[in-house]
Structure formats: C-alpha cells, structure tokens
C-alpha cells in the first residue's frame, strides 16, 4: 500500500466485509433458532439429530463452525497485510 488513500480504501473494504459477515451470522442464527423450533405445545419430545433438536444444531453448533470457517476465508482472501508505519514521500522533501 503506497498511499494513505489506498490504505483507507482497503480498511473500509475489510470493515464492510466484517460487518456483512456479522449481520449474516445474526440472520443465520435468528432464522435457524426461530424457524426450526417447534411452536406447538405438546408433551412429545422434538425430533433429535445427533441428540440435539434441529434448531439447536443449526443455531449453536453448525452456525458457529460455518461462520468461523467463513471468517478464516475472509481473512485469507480479502484482508491484506499492510504496514502501519507512515512512509515519507521523497517527492515532497
């Protein structure tokens, strides 16, 4: 990153991706927690998948694993390593 404006552009891009991923995770959690929970009041146990109700499996086990992987991919492919040191322009000295 040569110029300060290029650093700011990259920082804004990274921030937008991070906020977008956080919003996507909240939407995933909300839909899987509320859309897949049973709304009828019965004394019967809910259907279990690997010992968990479907809403819990999606919201609390699969979701965090999936979004941890997506976060790692975001850091690997979107984020760029840049120096925080201020470089002096040789043109202006």
C-alpha positions as CSV (number, residue, x, y, z in Angstrom):
1,X,0.0,0.0,0.0
2,X,1.8,3.1,-1.2
3,X,-0.7,5.9,-0.5
4,X,-2.8,6.7,2.5
5,X,-6.0,6.7,0.5
6,X,-5.2,3.2,-0.8
7,X,-4.9,2.1,2.9
8,X,-8.2,3.7,3.8
9,X,-9.9,2.1,0.8
10,X,-8.6,-1.3,1.9
11,X,-9.6,-0.7,5.5
12,X,-13.1,0.3,4.5
13,X,-13.4,-2.8,2.3
14,X,-12.3,-5.0,5.2
15,X,-14.7,-3.3,7.6
16,X,-17.6,-3.8,5.2
17,X,-16.9,-7.5,4.8
18,X,-16.6,-7.9,8.6
19,X,-19.9,-6.1,9.3
20,X,-21.6,-8.1,6.5
21,X,-20.4,-11.4,7.9
22,X,-21.6,-10.4,11.4
23,X,-25.0,-9.5,10.0
24,X,-25.2,-12.7,8.0
25,X,-24.3,-14.7,11.2
26,X,-27.1,-13.0,13.1
27,X,-29.6,-13.7,10.3
28,X,-28.5,-17.3,10.2
29,X,-28.8,-17.7,14.0
30,X,-32.2,-15.9,14.1
31,X,-33.7,-18.0,11.3
32,X,-32.4,-21.3,12.5
33,X,-33.3,-20.6,16.1
34,X,-36.8,-19.5,15.5
35,X,-37.9,-21.0,12.2
36,X,-36.9,-24.6,13.1
37,X,-38.1,-24.6,16.7
38,X,-41.4,-26.3,17.4
39,X,-44.2,-23.9,18.1
40,X,-46.9,-26.4,19.0
41,X,-47.2,-27.2,22.7
42,X,-47.1,-30.9,23.1
43,X,-45.7,-33.3,25.7
44,X,-43.8,-35.2,23.0
45,X,-40.1,-34.7,22.6
46,X,-38.9,-33.0,19.4
47,X,-37.1,-35.0,16.7
48,X,-33.4,-35.2,17.5
49,X,-30.4,-35.1,15.2
50,X,-27.3,-36.5,16.9
51,X,-29.0,-35.9,20.2
52,X,-30.0,-32.3,19.5
53,X,-33.1,-30.5,18.3
54,X,-32.7,-29.2,14.8
55,X,-32.9,-25.5,15.8
56,X,-30.1,-26.0,18.4
57,X,-27.9,-28.0,16.0
58,X,-28.2,-25.3,13.3
59,X,-28.0,-22.2,15.5
60,X,-25.5,-23.3,18.1
61,X,-23.3,-25.9,16.5
62,X,-23.3,-25.8,12.7
63,X,-23.6,-22.0,12.5
64,X,-20.5,-21.1,14.6
65,X,-18.4,-23.7,12.8
66,X,-19.6,-22.5,9.4
67,X,-19.0,-18.8,10.2
68,X,-15.6,-19.5,11.8
69,X,-14.6,-21.1,8.5
70,X,-16.0,-18.2,6.5
71,X,-14.2,-15.7,8.8
72,X,-10.9,-17.6,8.2
73,X,-11.5,-17.5,4.4
74,X,-12.3,-13.8,4.6
75,X,-9.1,-13.1,6.4
76,X,-7.1,-15.2,3.9
77,X,-8.6,-13.8,0.7
78,X,-10.0,-10.3,1.5
79,X,-7.7,-8.9,4.1
80,X,-4.3,-7.6,3.1
81,X,-1.2,-7.2,5.2
82,X,-0.1,-3.6,5.3
83,X,2.4,-1.6,7.3
84,X,1.1,0.9,9.8
85,X,4.2,3.0,9.5
86,X,3.9,6.3,7.8
87,X,6.1,6.4,4.8
88,X,7.7,9.7,3.8
89,X,7.1,10.8,0.3
90,X,10.5,11.5,-1.4
91,X,8.8,13.9,-3.8
92,X,7.7,16.4,-1.2
93,X,11.0,16.7,0.7
